[in-house]
């Protein structure tokens, strides 16, 4: 299951002003091996696409109401009667406001949520198993570790 990838090619609009936008080819990517994140890859006509990664939960919530802060903010709105999702992205290199078709983003999110339902993401990472291994008592062949003595336990002059 960890190798499942949910992708969707679509055209976003880079909003330059209220009257002008430029189409930007993009790909939405969700990978089950990175279950908390979504990736938006912008193909800007170069050999090095621009990849933004942020919480899937942020995009899920942003389909319904304004959310986010800092580098990524997402909110639903209407543009010329169409339902769209706006994504405001900020970085040291600059800011971008992107408009995505709501139906396409919602359908892609639904597919990702069927692959990894909300609340089950941590189970894919094996965090519980890793934590259990870290907290497990030392095996019979391992000697228990002794805590370092506290200062009051040391002979005078050795603190």
NORDAFEN-V665318 format. One record per helix or strand of 2 or more residues. SS is the DSSP state (h for helix, s for strand). FROM is the first residue (numbers start at 1). TO is the last residue. If there is no record, write none. Layout:
ss=<SS,SS>
from=<FROM,FROM>
to=<TO,TO>
//
This chain:
ss=<s,s,h,s,s,h,s,s,s,s,h,h,h,h>
from=<5,20,32,37,50,56,67,72,82,94,102,121,127,151>
to=<17,31,34,42,55,62,69,79,91,101,115,125,135,153>
//
